[in-house]
Amino acid sequence: YLKSTQIEKKKLKKILATNIEVVPGLDAYTKEDWDNLRKDVESGKIDALLNVVSYGYHEFREPRNYKAHSIFAEGMTKKKFVSDYTDKRRNTEIAHLGYICKAIKKAKNNIWMMTVVTKQDLWWREKDRVVNHYEQGEYNKVLEGTLLEKERGFSHSFIYVSIIRENWKTHDGTVLMEVSPGYEDREHNLSRNHLLNELIRNARGGA
């Protein structure tokens, strides 16, 4: 599992005939790349979208220590920082969704979209709250608005997954959140297999 900051284009052989374009999600890399993605969606060049979110557990490259982050305040505990940071990043996820949904509404072609909620290994103990956040809260309201305006030209589904099971750390090695107790190999493997199966099923037309 390699992290990168560049747009990547891949072809999957033998499984299905398609191209995959991966747009970086870090703030420092989103503006130009997301503008290009928006234009591709509006022009009908895109017929499938994966919106990868993580309940606000977003990595940050700078600063290397959370105490130097702009959100950190004097006397703040690590737990409070994580709470405030993830809350702000969840709002960012909703803003990004709204941005891309505006393009979906303008697209003339049919589009299917999947919200892939990662970092399941970190939020496993509060999974009901996470599901409710995405499927019943503001995030879903944005999707419902898109469904209404696109009518039959837009479909969406949620997938919850852990791509890689690991503690959430800053770049100086400080652990912000440990893998949830009870999140074992079985849950990890099931989530990844489910994601792959759903990707293949949707790419084949939902059969």
Sequence and secondary structure as in RCSB ss.txt:
>XXXX:A:sequence
YLKSTQIEKKKLKKILATNIEVVPGLDAYTKEDWDNLRKDVESGKIDALLNVVSYGYHEFREPRNYKAHSIFAEG
MTKKKFVSDYTDKRRNTEIAHLGYICKAIKKAKNNIWMMTVVTKQDLWWREKDRVVNHYEQGEYNKVLEGTLLEK
ERGFSHSFIYVSIIRENWKTHDGTVLMEVSPGYEDREHNLSRNHLLNELIRNARGGA
>XXXX:A:secstr
    SS EEEE  SS   EEEE   SHHHHHHHHHHHHHHHHTT   EEEEEE TT     SSSSGGGSTT  TT
  HHHHHHHHHHHHHHHHHHHHHHHHHHHHH SS EEEEEEE  HHHHGGGHHHHHHHHHHSHHHHHHHHHHHHH
GGGEEEEEEE  SS   EE TT  EEE   TT  HHHHHHHHHHHHHHHHHHHTT  
